[in-house]
Amino acid sequence: MPGNFALYSTDIDPTLEPWAATWDPLPATVIRFDNDVDDADYQPPRRVKRGSVIPTGGGNVVQDMGIVVTDGRIVASGSVEAGTWISTATATALRAAYEGTGTWYFTDGVRVWEVQFLPGEENALETTMSLSWKAATATEVWSWSLVLMVVDGPLTPVDPPDEVTP
């Protein structure tokens, strides 16, 4: 059964189910990961409060340091050993998305963000075929890791359109 992680084009509204057949038109690109990712191998964006509240004689002084770029980073990975591998088709589609430009929607099945691959980062996407799995099963599966930079979000997801019956 496919996982809930998906990277898809921004030509439809943000949704948790970009693969639903009721989208009209369908998104130009939907890359659905083959397996769910373990919590240990997934790090959604952090929202860390940086700063302090300093009591003074007449109240408080609030120091807000804001957020830093690394707070808006999504890091995920999967491996053959963990059962979170991806297929050759998914690896190829991810590489094509990585080599392109622009932004994507990314969903973990609970939230949606508008993202782009971390600019200038050579290892923003890594895919490695498991040769031992291929030798044992004659099937190509891939271990992977990716780093995405959040451009906007989390966004409010919309449900796929209802099926229209004529």
Residue pairs with C-beta under 8 A, 6 or more apart in sequence:
2 19
2 32
2 33
2 34
2 35
3 32
3 33
3 34
3 35
3 36
3 37
3 84
3 109
4 16
4 33
4 36
4 107
4 108
4 109
4 110
5 32
5 33
5 36
5 37
5 76
5 106
5 107
5 108
5 109
6 18
6 19
6 30
6 31
6 32
6 33
6 106
6 107
7 31
7 94
7 97
7 104
7 105
7 106
7 115
8 18
8 27
8 29
8 30
8 31
8 104
8 105
8 106
8 107
9 27
9 28
9 29
9 30
9 104
9 105
10 102
10 103
10 104
10 105
10 114
11 25
11 27
11 28
12 18
12 23
12 25
12 26
12 27
13 157
13 158
14 105
14 107
14 112
14 114
14 153
14 155
14 156
14 157
14 158
15 105
15 107
15 112
15 157
15 158
15 159
15 160
16 107
16 109
16 110
16 112
16 157
17 159
17 160
18 27
18 30
18 32
18 105
18 107
19 30
19 32
20 160
20 161
22 160
22 161
22 162
22 163
22 164
23 160
23 161
24 161
29 93
29 97
31 90
31 93
31 94
31 97
32 90
33 78
33 86
33 90
34 85
34 86
34 87
34 90
35 78
35 83
35 84
35 85
35 86
36 84
36 109
37 76
37 77
37 78
37 84
37 108
38 78
38 82
38 84
41 76
41 77
41 78
41 79
41 82
41 84
42 75
42 76
42 77
42 108
43 73
43 74
43 75
43 76
44 74
44 108
44 111
45 71
45 72
45 73
45 74
45 113
45 150
45 153
45 154
46 71
47 67
47 71
48 67
48 71
50 64
50 65
50 66
50 67
50 68
51 62
51 63
51 64
51 65
52 62
52 63
53 60
53 61
53 62
53 63
54 60
54 61
54 62
54 63
69 149
72 149
72 150
73 118
73 147
73 148
73 149
73 150
74 106
74 113
74 115
74 146
74 147
74 148
74 149
74 150
75 145
75 146
75 147
75 148
76 145
76 146
77 84
77 143
77 144
77 145
77 146
78 84
78 85
78 86
78 143
78 144
78 145
79 85
79 143
80 130
80 132
80 133
80 141
80 143
85 130
85 133
85 141
85 142
85 143
85 144
86 94
86 127
86 141
86 142
86 144
87 140
87 141
87 142
88 129
88 140
88 141
88 142
90 142
91 127
91 129
91 142
91 144
94 125
94 127
94 144
94 146
95 125
95 127
97 104
97 117
98 117
98 124
98 125
98 146
102 116
103 114
103 115
103 116
103 151
104 114
104 115
104 116
105 112
105 113
105 114
105 115
105 155
106 112
106 113
106 114
106 115
106 148
107 113
107 157
111 153
111 154
111 155
111 157
112 153
112 154
112 155
112 157
113 148
113 150
113 151
113 152
113 153
113 154
113 155
114 150
114 151
114 152
114 153
114 155
115 148
115 149
115 150
115 151
115 153
116 148
116 149
116 151
117 124
117 125
117 146
117 147
117 148
117 149
118 124
118 147
118 148
118 149
119 149
121 147
123 145
123 147
124 146
124 147
124 148
125 144
125 145
125 146
125 147
126 144
126 145
126 146
127 142
127 143
127 144
128 142
128 143
128 144
129 140
129 141
129 142
130 140
130 141
130 142
130 143
133 139
133 140
133 141
134 140
134 141
